[in-house]
Amino acid sequence: MWLRDVTIQNLNIDDNGQMYDVWIYLTYLAAHTKDIALGTASVGFSNQSIEWIAQNGDGWIQYPRIIPQQTQLNNEYRELSEIHAPGVFKPFTQTLFIDLSENPDSLPVPIP
C-alpha cells in the first residue's frame, strides 16, 4: 500500500493530500498488518527541477492542472527524458478525482 507523501492540507491547491498525517498513518498500519508492504510516494516536483526528475526519476506523478498547463509540463518532461535517457519510457501521469454515477447518461460535474 502506497501513501502519498504530501501535506494534509494546502489551501493554495485543490488537492489536499490525505486525511491523516502520512507518518502516523503508516505507523498505525504497520502495527496492524503483517501481509501488506507499506511505502510512500511523492507527487509533483518534490522540490526538484523538471530536468532533475527527467534525468533521475523512473516516471512522474503530477497534480491535476488545466489542460494547457498539463500539456506543457508533459511535453517538457518527455523532451528532457529523451535527452537524458534516449529510448527509455518514463511515464507521466496525474492524480484524478472521480465520483462514478449510477446513471450512465449523467454529465460530468465538478467535485466540491
N, C-alpha and C positions, 0 to 999 in steps of 0.2 A: 504494500500500500504506500503510495506516494502522497505526501502533503506538500502544498505549495509554501515555500519559504518566503512569504510576503507579509506585509503589515496587516494587522487585523482590520484597521480602518484608515483609509486615506481619503479625505474629503475632496482632494484635487482630481480624483479619477472616479469613474463609475464602477470599477472593480475593487470591491472592498475586501479582497482576500478571503478569509475564512472566519468562522465564528469564534474559534478558540485559538489561544496562543500556540504556535506550532510546536514549541519545545515541551510545554506542559502536556499537550495532547499526545505527542509521541511517547512521552514518559508513561502516561496513563495507558495507552495502547500496548506498549511493551510489557507493562506489568500484568496485562490481562490476556495476552495471547502467546502461543508458542509456535504457531504454524504459519504466521504471516511475516514476510520480510517488510521492514519499515524503512522509509527514507524521505528525503526532501528533494524538491526540485525548484530552482529559482526560475522565475518568469520574467521576461523582458531583458533589459540591459544589464542588470546586476552590477551597475557602476562600471561597466566595460564599454569600450567603443564597439561600433558595428564591425570594424576591421578586426579587432581582437577576437570577437565572437566568431567571425568567419574563419579566422586563422586557427583558433584553438578549440572551438566547440565542435560537437558532432551534429548539432542541429540547433534550432532556436524556437522557443515558445514566446509569443508576444501577446500583449493585451489587445482586446478588440479596439479598433480605431476606425475612423471614417475611411471609406474605400480608397479615395485617392492617396491618403497618407499611408495606409497599409500597403498599397501597391508600390509606392515609392520605397518604403522600407524593404519589402520583399525583393524588389529589383536590385536595390543596392546590396543587400545581403547576398543574393545569388551571384552578382558580378564579383564581389570580393571573395566569395567562397571559391569561385572558379579560378581566380588569380592565385589564391593560397593553396588550393587543393584541386588542381585540374582533374576533371572527370569523376570526382568523388561527390556522390549525392549527399547533401546536407539539408535535411528537411527544414521547412519553415512552416509553422502553424500558429494559430491563435486560439486563445480560450474562447468558448462560445457558450452563451447562456440561452437555453431553450426551455420552453414550457409547452409540452405537447397537449393539444386539444383533442377531445374525443370526436369533434366534428371535423371530418376530413376536408370540408369546404370552407373552414374558417380562415380569415385573412390574418396575416402576421400583425401583431401589435407589440409595442414596446413593453418590456417587463419593468415594472416600477422598482 
